[in-house]
């Protein structure tokens, strides 16, 4: 979070991965609360993924189902930054 060369964090989370618990929602949400840099999460899956994605959204974490959607959102943020600067 302190690296000045990184402006945004794009996480692709595979909730089905062994040893990855639901605690990942709390961890991501905690880092998002720092509000140092935007965090965008991409996660694709079934009902379990939807439950965790909903939990992230309730904690104000931006989530997308597909990487393409997330990349378009990042591009819009970059464009907004350039226009408003």
Residue frames as a rotation matrix with the C-alpha (Angstrom) as fourth column:
UNK 1
0.561 0.828 0.000 0.00
0.828 -0.561 0.000 0.00
0.000 0.000 -1.000 0.00
UNK 2
0.564 -0.396 -0.725 2.95
0.138 -0.820 0.556 2.32
-0.814 -0.414 -0.407 0.49
UNK 3
-0.370 -0.722 0.584 4.58
0.718 0.177 0.673 1.73
-0.590 0.669 0.453 -2.92
UNK 4
-0.088 0.307 -0.948 4.32
-0.228 -0.932 -0.281 5.00
-0.970 0.192 0.152 -4.86
UNK 5
-0.854 -0.275 -0.442 4.59
-0.486 0.117 0.866 3.08
-0.186 0.954 -0.234 -8.16
UNK 6
-0.745 0.665 -0.046 1.25
0.627 0.722 0.292 1.38
0.227 0.188 -0.955 -7.56
UNK 7
-0.873 0.436 0.217 -1.89
-0.436 -0.898 0.051 3.48
0.217 -0.050 0.975 -7.98
UNK 8
0.209 0.974 0.086 -4.63
-0.971 0.197 0.133 0.85
0.113 -0.112 0.987 -7.84
UNK 9
-0.760 -0.410 0.504 -4.94
-0.506 0.860 -0.063 -2.75
-0.408 -0.303 -0.861 -6.69
UNK 10
0.171 0.752 -0.637 -6.74
-0.923 0.348 0.163 -5.31
0.344 0.560 0.753 -8.85
UNK 11
-0.594 -0.295 0.748 -7.33
-0.622 0.758 -0.195 -8.59
-0.510 -0.581 -0.634 -7.01
UNK 12
-0.012 0.577 -0.817 -8.51
-0.737 0.547 0.397 -11.69
0.676 0.607 0.418 -8.82
UNK 13
-0.501 -0.090 0.861 -9.82
-0.813 0.390 -0.432 -13.92
-0.297 -0.916 -0.269 -6.05
UNK 14
-0.251 0.380 -0.891 -10.61
-0.412 0.790 0.453 -17.58
0.876 0.481 -0.042 -6.59
UNK 15
0.005 0.330 0.944 -12.69
-0.996 -0.084 0.034 -18.47
0.091 -0.940 0.328 -3.54
UNK 16
0.897 0.389 -0.208 -12.66
-0.392 0.919 0.028 -22.16
0.202 0.057 0.978 -4.47
UNK 17
0.069 -0.969 -0.237 -8.91
-0.415 0.188 -0.890 -22.38
0.907 0.160 -0.390 -3.85
UNK 18
0.517 0.078 -0.852 -8.05
0.595 0.684 0.423 -24.83
0.616 -0.726 0.307 -1.06
UNK 19
-0.239 -0.575 -0.782 -6.97
0.971 -0.140 -0.194 -23.19
0.003 -0.806 0.592 2.20
UNK 20
-0.884 0.067 0.463 -8.59
0.005 -0.988 0.153 -19.88
0.468 0.137 0.873 1.27
UNK 21
-0.521 0.700 -0.489 -11.23
0.841 0.320 -0.436 -19.18
-0.149 -0.638 -0.755 3.89
UNK 22
0.419 0.782 0.461 -14.03
0.787 -0.566 0.246 -16.65
0.453 0.260 -0.853 4.16
UNK 23
0.394 -0.372 -0.841 -11.63
0.624 -0.563 0.542 -14.57
-0.675 -0.738 0.010 6.27
UNK 24
-0.571 -0.616 0.543 -10.34
0.812 -0.329 0.481 -13.19
-0.118 0.716 0.688 2.96
UNK 25
0.242 0.744 0.623 -13.42
0.689 -0.584 0.430 -10.94
0.684 0.325 -0.653 2.90
UNK 26
0.880 0.065 -0.470 -12.42
0.434 -0.510 0.743 -9.39
-0.191 -0.858 -0.477 6.21
UNK 27
-0.053 -0.990 -0.130 -8.81
0.694 -0.131 0.708 -8.97
-0.718 -0.053 0.694 5.12
UNK 28
-0.484 -0.076 0.872 -9.73
0.816 -0.397 0.419 -7.26
0.314 0.915 0.254 1.83
UNK 29
0.550 0.786 0.282 -12.31
0.581 -0.602 0.547 -5.08
0.600 -0.137 -0.788 3.58
UNK 30
0.637 -0.384 -0.669 -9.78
0.575 -0.342 0.743 -4.05
-0.514 -0.858 0.003 6.21
UNK 31
-0.489 -0.862 0.134 -7.26
0.713 -0.307 0.630 -2.94
-0.502 0.404 0.765 3.60
UNK 32
-0.217 0.503 0.836 -10.02
0.770 -0.438 0.464 -1.15
0.600 0.745 -0.292 1.70
UNK 33
0.739 0.546 -0.395 -10.85
0.666 -0.504 0.550 0.81
0.101 -0.670 -0.736 4.86
UNK 34
-0.104 -0.858 -0.503 -7.37
0.735 -0.407 0.542 2.35
-0.670 -0.313 0.673 4.79
UNK 35
0.819 0.557 0.136 -8.48
0.461 -0.498 -0.734 4.11
-0.342 0.664 -0.665 1.57
UNK 36
-0.020 -0.894 -0.447 -4.91
-0.075 -0.445 0.893 4.68
-0.997 0.052 -0.058 0.51
UNK 37
-0.839 -0.237 -0.490 -5.50
-0.507 0.016 0.862 3.18
-0.197 0.971 -0.134 -2.93
UNK 38
0.202 0.956 -0.215 -8.56
-0.977 0.180 -0.115 1.87
-0.071 0.233 0.970 -4.76
UNK 39
-0.793 -0.319 0.518 -9.05
-0.312 0.944 0.105 -1.88
-0.523 -0.078 -0.849 -4.48
UNK 40
0.132 0.798 -0.588 -11.05
-0.991 0.111 -0.073 -3.68
0.007 0.592 0.806 -7.16
UNK 41
-0.512 -0.231 0.828 -11.87
-0.413 0.911 -0.001 -7.38
-0.753 -0.342 -0.561 -6.77
UNK 42
-0.098 0.446 -0.890 -12.70
-0.925 0.289 0.246 -9.79
0.367 0.847 0.384 -9.58
UNK 43
-0.744 -0.099 0.661 -14.30
-0.406 0.852 -0.330 -13.09
-0.531 -0.514 -0.674 -8.63
UNK 44
-0.193 0.634 -0.749 -16.12
-0.875 0.233 0.423 -15.59
0.443 0.738 0.510 -10.78
UNK 45
-0.987 -0.130 -0.098 -18.02
-0.079 0.910 -0.407 -18.56
0.142 -0.394 -0.908 -9.47
UNK 46
-0.364 0.892 -0.268 -21.29
0.481 0.426 0.766 -19.91
0.798 0.150 -0.584 -8.15
UNK 47
0.629 0.774 0.070 -23.41
0.298 -0.324 0.898 -19.27
0.717 -0.544 -0.435 -5.08
UNK 48
0.463 -0.531 -0.710 -20.49
0.856 0.059 0.514 -19.26
-0.231 -0.845 0.482 -2.63
UNK 49
-0.619 -0.711 0.335 -18.73
0.782 -0.600 0.170 -16.61
0.080 0.367 0.927 -4.69
UNK 50
-0.120 0.666 0.736 -21.90
0.306 -0.680 0.666 -14.51
0.944 0.305 -0.122 -4.83
UNK 51
0.779 0.384 -0.496 -22.23
0.555 -0.056 0.830 -14.61
0.291 -0.922 -0.257 -1.03
UNK 52
0.063 -0.853 -0.517 -18.64
0.874 -0.203 0.442 -13.45
-0.482 -0.480 0.733 -0.56
UNK 53
-0.636 -0.234 0.735 -18.92
0.649 -0.677 0.346 -10.83
0.417 0.698 0.583 -3.31
UNK 54
0.361 0.861 0.360 -22.04
0.362 -0.484 0.796 -9.47
0.860 -0.157 -0.486 -1.59
UNK 55
0.675 -0.186 -0.714 -20.17
0.718 -0.055 0.694 -9.31
-0.169 -0.981 0.096 1.72
UNK 56
-0.472 -0.881 0.033 -17.38
0.848 -0.443 0.292 -7.32
-0.242 0.166 0.956 0.05
UNK 57
-0.384 0.398 0.833 -19.89
0.478 -0.686 0.548 -4.94
0.790 0.609 0.073 -1.53
UNK 58
0.708 0.673 -0.213 -21.50
0.497 -0.261 0.828 -4.33
0.502 -0.692 -0.519 1.87
UNK 59
0.421 -0.665 -0.617 -18.03
0.665 -0.236 0.708 -3.27
-0.616 -0.709 0.343 3.04
UNK 60
0.797 0.028 -0.604 -17.70
-0.258 -0.888 -0.381 -0.80
-0.547 0.459 -0.700 0.13
UNK 61
-0.412 -0.883 0.226 -15.29
-0.118 0.298 0.947 -2.94
-0.903 0.364 -0.227 -1.86
UNK 62
0.202 0.433 -0.878 -15.81
-0.917 -0.231 -0.325 -2.64
-0.343 0.871 0.351 -5.61
UNK 63
-0.370 -0.274 0.888 -16.34
-0.081 0.961 0.263 -6.07
-0.925 0.026 -0.378 -7.16
UNK 64
0.042 0.346 -0.937 -16.74
-0.990 -0.111 -0.086 -7.39
-0.133 0.932 0.338 -10.68
UNK 65
0.702 0.300 0.646 -17.53
-0.245 0.953 -0.177 -10.79
-0.669 -0.034 0.742 -12.13
UNK 66
0.740 -0.415 0.529 -15.20
0.672 0.471 -0.571 -10.54
-0.012 0.778 0.628 -15.11
UNK 67
-0.135 -0.903 -0.408 -11.72
0.759 -0.358 0.544 -9.02
-0.637 -0.236 0.734 -15.50
UNK 68
-0.500 -0.045 0.865 -12.80
0.774 -0.472 0.422 -7.07
0.389 0.880 0.271 -18.58
UNK 69
0.575 0.788 0.219 -15.34
0.542 -0.568 0.619 -5.13
0.612 -0.238 -0.754 -16.51
UNK 70
0.650 -0.400 -0.646 -12.73
0.585 -0.279 0.762 -4.30
-0.485 -0.873 0.053 -13.88
UNK 71
-0.432 -0.871 0.235 -10.23
0.812 -0.263 0.520 -3.13
-0.392 0.415 0.821 -16.47
UNK 72
-0.139 0.471 0.871 -12.84
0.675 -0.599 0.431 -0.84
0.725 0.648 -0.235 -18.05
UNK 73
0.858 0.457 -0.236 -13.53
0.465 -0.492 0.736 0.65
0.220 -0.741 -0.635 -14.62
UNK 74
0.215 -0.873 -0.437 -9.82
0.676 -0.189 0.712 1.21
-0.705 -0.449 0.550 -14.03
UNK 75
-0.529 -0.386 0.756 -9.51
0.839 -0.371 0.398 2.85
0.127 0.845 0.520 -17.45
UNK 76
0.378 0.752 0.541 -12.38
0.550 -0.652 0.522 5.18
0.745 0.100 -0.660 -16.55
UNK 77
0.805 -0.151 -0.574 -10.65
0.501 -0.345 0.794 6.12
-0.318 -0.926 -0.202 -13.28
UNK 78
-0.257 -0.966 0.044 -7.42
0.781 -0.180 0.598 6.88
-0.569 0.188 0.801 -15.13
UNK 79
-0.343 0.215 0.914 -9.28
0.761 -0.507 0.404 8.96
0.550 0.835 0.010 -17.72
UNK 80
0.751 0.661 -0.003 -11.10
0.504 -0.571 0.648 10.88
0.427 -0.488 -0.761 -14.97
UNK 81
0.442 -0.676 -0.589 -7.79
0.628 -0.236 0.742 11.58
-0.641 -0.698 0.320 -13.24
UNK 82
-0.553 -0.715 0.427 -6.25
0.795 -0.301 0.526 12.92
-0.247 0.631 0.736 -16.47
UNK 83
-0.058 0.626 0.778 -9.28
0.667 -0.555 0.497 15.08
0.742 0.548 -0.386 -17.28
UNK 84
0.855 0.506 -0.114 -9.58
0.398 -0.500 0.770 16.52
0.332 -0.703 -0.628 -13.78
UNK 85
0.275 -0.832 -0.482 -5.87
0.817 -0.062 0.573 17.23
-0.506 -0.551 0.663 -13.31
